[in-house]
Amino acid sequence: MEQTVRAEMAASVHSVIVQVGDQVIVGDTLVILESMKMEIPVVVEIAGTVTEISVAPGDAIREGDVIAVLL
């Protein structure tokens, strides 16, 4: 089942940790966001394969924006 990972807040993308095709497990970090000079990891809640990454370092994202898709 496909899982869409969305931003929970407005932030900028500090770094992308995974690549398309990577296998991830619960607790793995997908990306690190930066907001108010704090680094916030976005972690996987369901294991799967990364099929899409919708952000890149330096991107400004808003709450609800798609970060990645897992299968």
trRosetta pair geometry for C-beta under 8 A, 3 or more apart (Angstrom, degrees):
i j d omega theta_ij theta_ji phi_ij phi_ji
1 71 7.9 -178 87 -154 21 54
2 51 7.6 -60 -127 34 99 144
2 69 6.2 -9 -169 -175 104 103
2 70 7.0 153 -156 82 53 49
2 71 5.5 -24 -99 -102 70 70
3 45 7.6 -152 -179 65 150 93
3 46 5.2 156 -55 57 163 128
3 48 6.4 162 25 12 117 156
3 69 7.1 158 81 -159 48 54
3 70 4.5 -10 58 60 99 100
3 71 7.8 -170 20 -78 73 24
4 66 5.7 -63 -171 -125 109 103
4 68 7.8 172 -155 92 48 42
4 69 5.4 -22 -104 -106 66 80
5 30 6.2 97 108 25 169 170
5 42 6.5 110 165 159 129 124
5 44 7.6 -73 -85 -107 138 60
5 66 7.3 94 73 -161 54 63
5 67 4.7 -60 106 62 98 105
5 68 4.6 10 45 57 119 81
5 69 7.2 -155 15 -78 78 30
5 70 6.9 61 -26 -10 106 103
6 64 5.5 -15 178 -151 129 32
6 65 6.5 151 -156 75 79 32
6 66 5.8 -50 -99 -98 75 44
6 67 6.4 160 -119 0 18 90
7 10 7.4 75 142 -87 135 27
7 11 6.7 -159 -157 30 125 101
7 33 7.2 112 -132 -90 102 151
7 42 7.7 -70 -107 -97 59 140
7 61 4.8 165 -55 132 160 127
7 62 6.7 140 80 94 140 28
7 63 5.8 -130 106 -120 97 31
7 64 6.4 -34 62 28 84 22
7 65 4.7 19 14 52 121 85
7 67 5.8 121 -55 -51 74 107
8 63 6.5 -11 162 -132 22 86
9 33 7.6 143 69 128 96 155
9 35 6.0 -8 114 -76 127 170
9 40 7.7 22 49 79 125 169
9 63 5.5 -10 -119 -85 22 93
10 35 6.9 121 96 -117 60 124
10 60 7.7 8 -172 178 88 86
10 61 6.9 -171 -142 98 49 56
10 62 5.0 -11 -101 -126 88 54
10 63 5.7 -55 -44 -29 68 78
11 33 3.9 52 122 175 150 120
11 34 6.0 151 -177 67 102 37
11 35 3.9 -76 -109 -60 97 105
11 40 6.7 -99 -118 43 162 126
11 60 7.8 -166 104 -150 31 56
11 61 6.0 -6 61 59 69 92
12 33 6.9 141 72 -162 35 73
12 34 5.1 -27 66 62 88 94
12 35 7.4 154 18 -74 66 61
12 58 6.8 -25 -180 -157 110 24
12 59 6.8 165 -157 86 66 41
12 60 5.2 -36 -100 -98 81 62
12 61 7.3 145 -110 15 28 75
13 16 6.8 11 174 -55 124 84
13 31 5.9 -47 -144 178 99 133
13 32 7.8 104 -167 78 59 51
13 33 6.2 -52 -106 -108 45 66
13 34 7.7 59 150 15 4 85
13 55 4.7 165 -77 158 153 124
13 56 6.5 134 87 90 149 26
13 57 5.4 -132 113 -114 100 32
13 58 6.4 -28 67 31 91 27
13 59 4.5 28 14 50 122 88
13 60 8.0 -127 1 -67 78 20
13 61 6.5 70 -44 -12 93 115
14 31 7.7 140 51 167 72 84
14 32 4.4 -54 66 104 116 96
14 33 6.2 137 1 -152 94 11
14 34 4.3 101 -61 -32 109 106
14 39 5.9 -32 2 -125 169 95
14 57 6.7 -19 145 -133 21 88
15 31 6.7 -179 93 -157 48 68
15 32 4.9 20 49 42 86 106
15 57 5.5 8 -103 -94 44 112
16 19 7.9 93 133 -78 111 55
16 30 7.6 -33 -152 153 68 66
16 31 5.0 -29 -111 -107 58 94
16 53 6.1 73 -157 -173 139 143
16 55 6.6 172 -83 93 115 87
16 56 6.6 -54 -25 -128 135 41
16 57 6.3 -115 -6 -46 88 80
17 28 7.9 -165 108 163 134 88
17 29 5.0 60 26 107 165 95
17 30 6.1 170 49 167 103 16
17 31 6.2 -163 7 -89 86 33
17 32 6.9 85 -40 -20 107 88
18 22 4.5 -132 -163 52 100 153
18 24 6.3 -34 -106 -68 149 125
18 28 7.4 71 -67 142 125 121
18 29 7.9 -177 -31 103 97 56
18 30 5.3 -50 13 -139 123 60
18 31 7.7 -82 23 -54 87 65
18 50 5.1 156 140 -49 132 161
18 53 7.0 -179 88 -83 88 127
18 68 7.4 46 69 -121 126 159
19 22 5.3 112 57 -31 65 111
19 50 6.9 145 96 84 31 142
19 53 7.3 -73 -141 -20 33 143
20 50 5.5 -130 -120 115 37 99
20 51 6.6 35 -147 -165 91 19
20 52 6.6 23 -106 -92 109 24
20 53 6.0 -120 -57 -4 84 98
21 49 6.8 -23 -152 -174 27 104
21 50 6.5 -30 29 69 25 88
22 49 7.1 162 84 -153 38 61
22 50 4.7 22 53 20 86 121
23 47 7.8 17 178 -176 82 92
23 48 7.6 -139 -146 125 60 24
23 49 5.6 -35 -98 -97 61 73
24 28 4.2 -136 -160 63 97 148
24 30 7.1 3 -120 -82 165 84
24 44 4.7 158 137 -53 126 163
24 47 6.4 -163 100 -141 60 58
24 48 6.4 -5 57 60 87 55
24 49 7.5 148 15 -105 78 23
24 50 6.3 69 -12 -42 119 95
24 70 6.9 -85 49 -119 119 131
25 28 5.5 105 54 -25 58 113
25 44 6.8 140 99 85 22 138
25 47 4.6 -5 -124 -107 53 108
26 43 7.9 54 -178 153 50 105
26 44 5.8 -129 -116 104 32 92
26 45 6.4 18 -130 -164 88 23
26 46 6.7 5 -84 -100 90 16
26 47 5.6 -64 -31 -51 73 83
27 43 5.7 -20 -150 -175 28 129
27 44 6.6 -34 30 60 24 84
28 43 6.5 148 76 -153 33 78
28 44 4.7 15 55 15 86 122
29 32 6.7 17 174 -62 129 82
29 41 4.5 -67 -123 -163 117 119
29 42 6.9 101 -157 65 69 49
29 43 5.5 -49 -93 -95 54 73
29 44 7.9 -126 -68 -8 11 81
30 42 5.0 -51 55 95 102 98
30 43 7.0 163 0 -115 83 19
30 44 6.2 113 -45 -56 102 82
30 50 7.4 147 -129 -101 103 125
30 53 8.0 -179 179 -116 104 99
30 67 6.5 102 114 132 137 123
30 68 5.3 -130 -172 12 143 150
31 41 7.7 164 91 -152 40 53
31 42 5.0 12 57 39 80 118
31 53 7.9 131 -61 -150 118 108
31 55 6.3 25 -108 76 165 130
31 67 5.9 -132 21 -174 137 123
31 68 7.3 165 -18 -28 112 120
32 39 5.3 -3 178 -171 116 102
32 40 6.9 147 -164 70 63 40
32 41 5.4 -34 -104 -97 77 61
32 42 7.4 -161 -87 9 27 77
33 39 7.3 149 78 -158 43 50
33 40 4.6 -26 66 65 95 98
33 41 7.8 175 20 -88 74 12
33 42 6.3 69 -15 -35 105 105
33 61 7.4 -84 -122 47 120 121
34 37 7.2 5 -176 -117 99 18
34 38 7.0 162 -151 76 58 39
34 39 5.7 -27 -96 -98 77 60
34 40 7.2 169 -87 16 25 82
35 38 5.9 -27 71 57 66 89
35 40 6.2 -4 22 -1 103 129
42 67 5.9 -60 137 146 167 170
44 47 6.8 79 142 -91 133 39
44 48 7.6 -161 -160 32 129 84
44 70 7.0 90 -134 -66 110 159
46 70 6.8 166 83 94 94 142
48 70 3.8 108 83 164 132 111
48 71 5.5 172 179 76 121 32
49 70 6.5 145 68 -159 35 73
49 71 5.2 -26 60 60 92 88
50 53 6.6 19 174 -55 122 91
50 68 6.0 -44 -141 -177 98 128
50 69 7.6 109 -160 78 55 50
50 70 5.9 -43 -96 -101 45 75
51 69 5.1 -55 67 100 97 98
51 70 6.6 139 8 -127 89 20
51 71 4.8 61 -35 -15 131 110
52 66 8.0 0 111 149 121 126
52 68 6.2 166 91 -158 64 57
52 69 4.0 29 45 35 107 108
53 56 7.9 95 131 -71 110 63
53 67 7.6 -28 -151 155 63 59
53 68 5.1 -16 -109 -106 58 94
54 65 7.4 -158 113 157 129 90
54 66 4.6 55 32 106 165 95
54 67 6.0 -168 53 -168 100 12
54 68 6.3 -159 11 -78 84 38
54 69 7.5 75 -30 -16 108 88
55 59 4.8 -141 -157 55 87 149
55 61 6.2 -37 -108 -61 131 133
55 65 7.7 89 -72 129 114 121
55 67 5.5 -30 -3 -140 126 64
55 68 7.6 -75 19 -52 94 76
56 59 5.3 106 56 -30 64 114
61 65 4.3 -134 -165 59 101 148
61 67 7.2 33 -145 -85 168 84
62 65 5.2 107 55 -31 64 112
66 69 7.0 0 -175 -53 122 88
